Amino acid sequence: MSTALVHRPTEHAALKSVQCNVQTPPAVVLAELLVEARHAGDRYGARILDCMLDRALGLTAGSS
């Protein structure tokens, strides 16, 4: 059995603590950056900013 497939609670806890410390910029700033990314044709950046804006506005199921 491969150990890569075993879920490790300590790893999940460590990752969760890192994710909680990340502060999302205000929604207004994210919206402005999203418009700039779309205008520049940056599809990857626009996608990331779109997801961040959803989180900042509380539109995702996983938001806390």
C-alpha positions as CSV (number, residue, x, y, z in Angstrom):
1,M,0.0,0.0,0.0
2,S,1.3,3.4,-0.9
3,T,1.7,5.9,1.9
4,A,0.9,8.7,-0.5
5,L,-2.8,7.7,-0.5
6,V,-3.1,7.8,3.3
7,H,-4.7,10.9,4.7
8,R,-2.6,12.5,7.5
9,P,-4.5,14.7,10.0
10,T,-1.4,16.6,10.9
11,E,-0.8,17.6,7.3
12,H,-4.4,18.8,6.9
13,A,-4.1,20.8,10.1
14,A,-0.9,22.4,9.0
15,L,-2.3,23.3,5.6
16,K,-5.5,24.7,7.2
17,S,-3.5,27.0,9.5
18,V,-1.6,28.4,6.5
19,Q,-4.7,29.0,4.6
20,C,-6.4,30.8,7.4
21,N,-3.5,33.3,7.7
22,V,-3.8,34.5,4.1
23,Q,-5.6,37.8,4.0
24,T,-7.7,38.6,1.0
25,P,-7.5,42.2,-0.3
26,P,-10.7,44.2,-0.2
27,A,-13.3,43.4,-2.8
28,V,-12.9,46.9,-4.4
29,V,-9.2,46.3,-5.0
30,L,-9.8,42.8,-6.4
31,A,-12.5,44.1,-8.8
32,E,-10.1,46.8,-10.1
33,L,-7.4,44.2,-10.6
34,L,-9.8,41.8,-12.3
35,V,-10.8,44.5,-14.8
36,E,-7.2,45.3,-15.5
37,A,-6.3,41.6,-16.0
38,R,-9.2,41.1,-18.4
39,H,-8.3,44.3,-20.3
40,A,-4.7,43.0,-20.6
41,G,-5.9,39.6,-21.9
42,D,-4.4,37.8,-18.8
43,R,-6.9,34.9,-18.6
44,Y,-5.0,33.0,-15.9
45,G,-4.7,36.1,-13.7
46,A,-8.3,37.0,-14.3
47,R,-9.4,33.5,-13.3
48,I,-7.4,33.7,-10.0
49,L,-8.7,37.2,-9.3
50,D,-12.3,36.1,-10.0
51,C,-12.0,33.3,-7.5
52,M,-10.5,35.7,-4.9
53,L,-13.3,38.2,-5.5
54,D,-15.9,35.4,-5.0
55,R,-14.2,34.5,-1.7
56,A,-14.0,38.2,-0.6
57,L,-17.8,38.6,-1.3
58,G,-18.7,35.3,0.4
59,L,-20.0,33.7,-2.8
60,T,-18.2,30.4,-2.4
61,A,-19.5,27.4,-0.4
62,G,-16.1,27.0,1.3
63,S,-15.9,30.5,2.7
64,S,-15.8,31.0,6.5
